[in-house]
Amino acid sequence: MQRSLFISFFALLLMVTGCQAGFFDDLSRGLGLPSLQQTSLDDATIVKGLKEALSTGTDRAVKAVAQPDGYFGNQAIKILMPEKIRNVTDLLGKMGFQSQVDEVVLGMNRAAEKAAPMATEYFVGALREMTFTDARAILQGGNTAATDYFKKKTSAKIQTAFKPVVADSMNQVGATRAYKGMMANYGALPFVTGTAFDIDNYVANKAVDGLFTMLGEEEKKIRTDPAARATDLLRKVFGK
């Protein structure tokens, strides 16, 4: 009984430590247990599994936000009026222009939904650059370690790419027109001063933030929910 408990403890120790591999391998052979190398995933498998997980997660995240109401219907990532002009929109709402304010909010979110698919190519590029060291760190990291890796590698690039797409989308969905009309109505009110704000840049940044929020949620599912691991490889890498 004692030997059985010791072997169970030792097997657990082999799974959670990567140090002193030679010593543990010798001891494990004496006890008839698998070696440390056999209980650990090799680098190639880890990288392949993480790439598959990230590919799966990014595909789900992009599809989720790119559909109608992907942003607007999701309270976690819905793009609201920026704080800098919240006093403007609050005043306009009280003056009978709430429908115009609502139109701008809807337009900002529709523009983000249109821009979202562009992020895919940058995620693919980050996957190609992933090293064994990156993969090990991600696998051993927290529930959003892969998302954090993507943020570091792609966030600035995606924001730069999103801005012209968002500007075009804002025009297409009528958000730019609604925003200009809203600000013109504000400027026409007595005793107010004008305010300048780059609405396109704001929407682009919020669109990227929302995308990473959804990617983080997908990563958490793969790490913590066995049902979200759709392939044998994902189950092998994340099921340990």
N, C-alpha and C positions, 0 to 999 in steps of 0.2 A: 504493500500500500504506500509506504513512504517512498519507495523507488518510483512508483507510478506518479506520485505527486511531484517528485523532483524532476522526472522526465517531462511532465507537462509544463512545469515552470521553465525548464531549460528550452523547450521548444518555443515558448512564448518569447523568451529572451533572444533567441536566434532571429525571430521575426522583427523585433523592434530595434536591434542594434546592428551597426555596420562596422564596429571597431574590433580590433584584435581578431580579425577573421581567421588567421592561421591557428591560433590557440583554440578557438571555438570549433573549428573544423576537426582538429585532432580529437577533442573531447567528444564531439558529436559522433564520430566514428566509433569510439569506444563504447558509447551507449546505444549504438545501432540507430541513430537518428540521421536525417538528411543533413547534408553539409550546408553551410551558410550560403554558398553560391546557389544551391538548389532551392533554398527557401526565398531567395531574392529574385526580383525580376531583372533581366539584363537590360542594358541601356537601350538597345535597339527596340525592345518590346515596349519599354516605357515611353520612348519618343513616339513610336507609332501609335500607341494607345492614347497619349495626350493629344497628338495631332488629330486623331479620329474624334476624340471628345470635344476638342475645340472647334473642329469642323462642324460637328453635330450641333454644338451649342450656339455657334455663331449663325448657322443656317436657321435654327429655330428662333433666335433672338431677332434677326433681321426680318424674317417673315412676320413675326409678331408685331413689330412696330411699323412695317411698311404697308400693312393693310389699312383700309378705312377705319378710323377710330383707334388705330394702334397706339397713338399718343393721346388723342383727345378723349378716348374712352377709358384710359388707364390712369387712375388718380395718382399712382406712384410716379408717373413720368409726364403727366399732362403739363404742357407749357402754359404758364400763367403770365399775366402782365408783369413786366419787370418792376422791381421795387422802385427803381429810379423815377418811373412815371406813374406809380400807383396812385399818387395824390391827384394826378391829372385825370385818370380814369374814374376814380371815386367821385370827383367833382362833376365830370361829364354825366356819370350815371344819375346823380342827383338832379341834373339839369335836363333830363329827358333824353339823353343819348346812350342809354344802356345797350340798346340793340346794336348800335355801332361798335361799342366796346366789345360786345360778345362776338361780333363778326370778325374783329381783329384776332381775338383769342382763337376762334375756330380756324381762321386762315393760317395762323402761326403753326398750329398743330398739323394742318393738312400739308403745309410746306415741308415740315419735318418728315412726315410719312412718305412724301415723294422722294426726298433726298436719301432716305435710309439705305436703299439697295446699293448705293455707291460704296458703302463701307466694306462690302465683301472683298473687293480686290485688295484692300489694305490688310485685312485679316489673313488672307491667303499669303500675302508677302511676309507677314510676321511668322507664319507657320514654317515657311521655307527657311527662315533664319534661325529657328529654334535649335539649340545645341543640347548635347547630353547634360551639361551642367544646368542649363535652363530647365530641362525636363525634370531632373532630380529635385531641384528646388521647388518646382511647381507641385510635383506629386507629394512632397513632404510638407507643403505649405498649408495655409488655411483654406476655407471653403471657397474663396475667391482669388486664390493665388494665380490661376491662369488668366482670369480677367484683369488682374493687376498687371500681369506681364503684357497683355495686349494693350492696356492703357499706356504703359511706358513706351511700347514700340510704335503705336499707331495713333494715339489720341491727337497729337499736334497735326499730323498729316491729314487725318480725317476732317478735323475742324477746318483746315485750309481748303480742302476739297469741297466740303459741304457749303461753304459760304456762297459761291456763285450759283450753285444748284438751288440753295434755299432762296436766294434773291430772285432767281427765275421762277421758282415755284410760288413765291409770294405774289409775284405779278400774275401768274396763271390763275391762282385761286382767288384773286381779288383782295388779298390781304394788304398789299402795298397801297392800293387805292383807298381801302377802308381806313388804314392807319393814317394816311395823309389827310383824309377827310376828318378823322377824329381830332388830329392835332390842329387842323385849321379851325374847327369849332371851338377848341380850347383857346386858341389864340384870339378868337373873336370875343371871348368873354371879357368883361371889364375887370380891371384891377388884377390881371394875371400877367406873368412874364413868360416869354417863350422858353422852351426847353429842347435841347438837341439830344438825340439818342440814335445809336446805330442798331436798328431793330433787326436787320438781317444777321449781323454778327451775334446778337443775343440769341436768336432762334437757332442758328447753327451750333452754338455752344450748348444750348439746352438739348438739342437733338442728339448730340454726341453723348451728353451725360445720360440721357434716357436710354440710349442704345447700350451703354455699358452697364447700366442698372439691370436691364433685361438679360444681358449676357451673364452677369453675376448670378442671377436667379437660375438660369439654365445650368451653370456650373455647379451650384449648390445641389440641384436635383440629381445630377450625375454622380456627385460625390456621396450623397446621403440617401438617395432613393434607388434601390436595386431595380425598380421597374423602369427607371429612366435610362438604364444601361442597355441600349437596344441591340448590342452585338456581343459576341463572345469575347472579343478583345477588350471592350470596355468593362465587362464583368471581371476579366482577369486582372486588369490594371487597377481598377477602383474597388474591387471586391475584397481587397486584403485587409 
